[in-house]
Amino acid sequence: MIDFAKFVKYSKPGPRYTSYPTAPEFTESFTQKDLKNYFKNQDKNRNLSLYFHLPFCRSACYFCGCNTIFTSKEDKKIRYISYIKKELDILKNHLDTSRVVSQMHFGGGTPTFFSPSQLEELISKIKEVFPNFSDDAEISCEVDPRYFTKEHMDVLKAGGVNRLSFGVQDLNETVQKTIHRIQPFELTQNVIKIARDAGIKSINTDLIYGLPHQTKESFKNTLEKMLTLSPDRFAVFNYAHVPWLMKTMRKFDESTFPKPEVKLEMLKGTIDFFTSNGYKMVGMDHFAKPEDELFKAIEKGELHRNFQGYTTKGGADLIGIGVTSIGNGVNYYAQNYKDLEQWENAIDNGDLPVFKGYKLSDDDILRQYVIMELMSNFSLNIKKVENEFKINFKEYFNDAIDALKEFETANLISISDEKIEVSQTGTMLIRNICMPFDAYLNQIPEEKRRFSKTI
């Protein structure tokens, strides 16, 4: 029996490490000129991964931390698609768009809040600008089941979409009312059937633990109901409470949140539930069936992590398209304007709508590798790092190794000359275990760190 109360001390602000350095380090001194320069010197042999941010929703889900725009006006969506098409035309003047595309993702907001004909128009333009998709390209779309029809499915399937991720979060009626997202189980059941009937073989569902009024029992009930739909993957996220960033989160009464030790018990219960029902824990917050490629990747130690979560498609340059989108290459990050008007103005001027970014140093690249390996595969081959980066690992990361001693004493990790290995219990605190390797975080006093809590 794990004594979760003793782990409560680890409930502190920390990054989710979808990137390193993390987004707060991005700076406006990185401009479109820098991005153009990277594109000019691009490695034509590296694949491309495309991310399209489609930000609109009809109404706010109070838990959501995404950059979204609430509207019911059709003309706003029509205008947005027209500007995405203009951004693509500007992009092809600087990027070699004949490079192979191995991954494409539509995120939001709610991509399926756009009409089937609008999505069809967008996909047609993408295929015109990027003609070379690999045969095994992963093409995925986030779906809000409340805005999804067979017509949407037909358009996405014709466009090559082979993965769908359905947002569910929680099935409890009280929780749904509190988070302002009413979505009966039958609705989710129906849209997953539409996807299966269309031949979609990879279906993910998103759940969140740590929401207001959730209990261990109510969340287990959600898990049991969702299991009957047999998704190929589950993503089970820790609710990130960041009310200083997202005004809608201020609507929650914080006394209704499950306490940190209860959240850990919910996570442990989730891990036990899925592993006893044939799924394997993949990375920090995903579970996959044994035949899923994520499962196979973690067995080989080949899982990768980027802004879209966990993926098997490493070694590609990510191109972010649309308002707030983030892209990255080997040694840079670039983010588009967050403000719709500024994004449109840049495009009207014929500019790449870059708002800020980051140039990675050699130290950044090394630390990025270490953190992403731990986040993805729960282990780090020290000798491989030493050979690849020509360092003495324990000398270079002397401070980090010291900081990790308490995790080693608590049997959350083991450290040898060959590797760092995270224990099964340690996986629940993986963000904390990665934090000692973060050179930027360690310059900020804990009380000034503006991240969601790790537990």
N, C-alpha and C positions, 0 to 999 in steps of 0.2 A: 504493500500500500504506500503510495507516494504522499508525503506530507506537503501539500501544496501551500500551506500557510507560510512555510519557510521560504518559498519562492516569491512571495509578495514583494519583497524588497527589490526584485528585478523589474517591477512595474514602473518604468521610467520612460521619459520621452526618447524615442529613437527612430531612425529612418527604416523604411521598408526595403531599401536597397534595390529599387528597380533600376537605379543607375548609381555609379560612383565615378567622380564626386556627385553628390546628390543635388537636386534642383536648386536649393538655396544658394549654392555656390555659383550658379550661372550668373553671368554679368553682361551688362549692356555694352561693354567694350568689345564684345564679340559681335561683329556686324555681318551684313550680307556679303561684304567684300571678302571676309574670312571664309565664308561658306563657298563663295564662287571659287576661291583659291583652292579649297579642298576638292571641289568638283573638277577643277581644271587638272589637278594632279591625281585624279582618281585611278584606282587599280581596276582596269576594265574586266579583270578576271573574278573580282568579287561579286557575288550575287547581290540583288537588291531585295529589301523587305519594305513594303509600302504600308503606311498607316494613314487612314483617312478619318479625320475627326468630324463627325456629324452631330452637332451639339444640341439640337433642339429636343425639348420635351414639352408635353402639354401642361404638366404641373410638377411641382417639386416633391420628390421623395426626401423626407427630412434627414435621412441618414447619409445622403449621397455627398461624396467629396469631389465629384467630377466638375469640370468646367462646362456648365450647361446654360442654355438660354431658353426661357419659358415663353411659349407662344402658341396661339391657336390659328395664326394667320398664315394662309397658304402662300401669299406673295413673299413672305420672308424666306420660306424654304426654297422657292423658285429662284429667288435672288442669290441665295447661298450656293446652290448648285452652279449657277452661272459664274460665280466668282471662283469656285473650285476649278472649273474648266479653264478659266483665265490663268489661275495659278499653275496648272499643269502646262499650259502653253509657255509660260515664263520659264518653268523648270527645265523644259526640254532644250532651251537655249544654252543652258549651263551644264546639265547633267547628261551623260550618255544614256539615253533611255532605251537603247538597244541591248543593254546589259540584261542578264537573265534575272527574272523575278522569281524568287523561291517562296515568298510569303507575302500575303496581303491581308490586312485586317480593317474592318469597318467598326469604329468605336463611337462612343457618344457620351452624353446624350443617348438618344435612341435612334439608331440608323433606320429602324423599321417604322419610325414616326413619319419618315418620308414616304411618299406614295410609291407603289410599284413602278409607275412610269418614270418618276424622278430617279429612282435607283437604277432603272434600266438605262436612262440617259447618261448617268454618271459612269456606270460600268462600261458602256460603249466608248465613252471618251477615254477612259483609263486604258482600255485595250488598244485604242488607236495610238496613244502616246507611248505605251509600254507593250510592244508587240510580242515580246519573248518571255512568256511564262513557262517555267519548267513543267515537265509532265507530272511531277509529283508535288507541285506547288501547294502550299497550305493556304487556302483562301477561306477566311472566317469572318463571321459577323455577329455582333452582339445584338440580342433580341429582347425587347420588352414584350412578354407574352400578351399584354393588354393591347398591343398595336402590331398584330401579326396575322396575316391571312394567307390562304392558299395562293393568292395572286402574288404576294411578296415572295413566297417560297418558290414559285415558278420562275420568277425573275432572277432570284439569287442562284437557283440551281442552273439556269441557262448561262449565268455569268461565271460559273465554275466554282461557286461556293461549296466547300465540302465539310466545313465545320460550323456549328452554330452553338452559341453560348446564351442560354436563357437565364435572365435575372429572376430569381425567386425570393431570396433573402430569408423569409420565414413564413410559415403557414398559419401561425396562431392568429386568431381574429383580433385579440386585444393588441398584440404587437403590430399587426398590419394597420389598425386604426391609428395607433400612436405615431408610426413612421410615415403615415399619409400615403399608403400604397395598398389599396384593397385589390387582392388577386386570389380568388378562390382556387383551390387545388384543381378543380375540374377544368378550369381555364388553362392552367399549365399542362395538364394531362392532354387536352385537345391539341394544343400547338405542337407538343412533342410528337403526337401521332401524325400530324401534318408533315413534320420533318422526316419521320421514319418512312411514311408512305412515299415520300419523294426520293427515298434512297440515301438520305444523309446518314452516314455510318459513324460520325463522330459528333456526339452531343454532350455538351457540358452544362451543368446548372450551377449558378452562383448562390451560395448561402452565406449568411453573416451571423456570427455569434457575438454576444455582448450588447445586443439592442435592448432598449427599455422594455421592462416587464418580462423579459425572457427568463426562464428557469431551466435547470438541467432537464427536468421532465418534459417541459413544453418543447424544448429544442430537439430532444430525442424523438418526440412524436413527429416533428417535421422531418427528421432524418428517415424515420420508418416509412412515412408516406412517400417521400421522394424516391426511396429505394425501389418502390413498386414500379416506378417509371424506367428503371434500369438505364440511367445515363451512362455514357462511357467514362465520363470524368465528372468529379465534383470539385468545385473551388469553394473552400470554406474559409471566409475571411474574418479576421478579428476587426470588429467595428472600430474605425478610426475616428475618435471624437476630437474634432478640431474647430470648435465654435468661433475661434478668432479668425478663421479663414472662411467658414461657411455659416452664414447667418441663420439658415434654416435649422441648424443643429442647436441653436439657442432656445428652440421651442421645447426641447426635452427637459424634463425634470431629472436632474442627474442622480437623485436619490433612487430612481427606478432602475438604474443600471445594475446588472449583476456585479458583485464585488470581484476584484482581481483573482482571488483564490477560487471563486465559483467559475469564473471564465476559464481558468486553467483546468478545472474539473470538466467543464463542457468540452474543452479541446481534447482532453484525454479520453472522455467518453466518445467523442466523434472519431478519434483515431481507432479506438477499440471496436467501435461499431462497424466502421468501413473495412478494417482489416479482417474482422471476423465474417464479413460478407463478401470476401473475394476481391476487394480493392487494395491497392498498395499506396502508402503515403508517398507523394512525390514532391520534393522541395518543401517549402514552408507551409503551404496551405492547399495543396492539390491532392486528389486521390484519383487513381486510374485503374481500370480493369487490366488484367495481365496481358491481354492482346493489344492494348493501346501502346502507341509508340513512345509516349512519355515513360511508361513503365519500363520498356526495353532500354530507353536512353539512360535511365538512372542505374539500371543493372550494369551498363557499360561505363558509367561515370561520364556520360556525354550530354548531360542536361545543361541547358543554357537559360539565362534569365535576362529579360529586357522589359521595356515599358508595357508590353502586352502580357507580362507574366512569364510562365515557364514555356520553353519551346525546345524542339530538337533542331531547329534551323539556326545554328550558329554561323559565324563567319560571314554575315551579310551586312551591308550598309543599310541602316534604317532611314527611310525618307519620310518625314512627317509632313502631311498636307492638310490644310485647313486651319482654322483659328485654334490657337494654343498648342498645336501639334509639336511633338519633339522628335527630332531625328538624331542619329549619331553615326559616326564612322569609327575607324580605329583609334583616332586621337582627338575627337571633338564631339561636342553636343551642340545642337542648334534648336532653338525654340521659336515658333511663330508668335506673333502678337496675340495677346489674350483678349484684347478689346476688338470687337467686331469692326468698328469704324476704322480703327488704325490698320487692321489687317486689310480691309477693303481699299483704303487709301494707298497703301504700299503697292497693292496689285494694280490699282489704277495708274500708278506711276511707273509700272513695268518692273517693279522691284521684287526680289525674293522677300516675302514678308517676315524676315527674321527680326526678332525683338531682342533676343539675347542668346548667349551660348557659353561654351567653355572650351578652351584648348587644354588638352591633357598633357601633363609632364610625364617623364619616364616613371617617376614615383607614383603618380596617379594610375598609370597603366598597370604597374605591379600590384598596387593595393586593390585595384578593380578586379584583377584576376583572382587574387586571394579571397576577397569577399564574395565574388560571384560563384566561385567553386564551393565555398562553404554553404552559401544560400541554396545552391542547386543540388549538390551531391552529398552534403553533410560530411564531407571529408576533404582533406587537402593533402596531396602528395608533395611533401616538402622537398624531396630530392628533385622532382620534376621542376618545381619553382626555381630551385637553385641552379639547375642546368640551363633553364630557359632565360633567366634574368641575370645570371652570373653574379649571384650574391651568396653570402653565408646567411641563411634564413634566420637563425637564432640570434645572430649579432644584429642584423638589420632590424628585426622586429623584437628587440630585447624588451622594450616597454610593453608591447602587446602580450608577449609571453608571460611577463610578470602579472599583467592584469588578468590573464586567463587562469592563473593558478587557483583562484577561488572556485572557478567552474570545474577544474580538474579535481579539486578536493571534494566537491559535491557530486562527483561521478557523472557530470554532465558532458564532459569531454575527456579524451585521453590524448596525451602528447608524447610522441616518441621521436627519435632522430629521423624517422622515415615519414611520419604522417601525423596529422591532427584528425582525430575521429570523433564525431559527435554521437553521444549515446541516444537511445530512443527517447529518453526523457529530455535530453538536451535539445532535441529538435524543436521542442515547444518554446525554447528560449533562444532560437537561432539568431534573431536580430541582436540580442544582447551579446551573444558570443562573437558576432562580427564587429561590433562597435569598437573594441580595442584597436582594430586595424584601420580605423577611420581617422586619418590625420587631421581632418577639418573639425570633426565633432569634438575631438579632444582639446581643441582650442576654445571651446565655448563652455562656460560654466553650466552645470546641469539645469539650474533654475531658469536659464535663458534659452534653452533648446526648444524650438517651436516645431515639435513633431508630435504625432499621436503616441500614446503610451504603448510600450511593447506588449503589455498584458492588459 
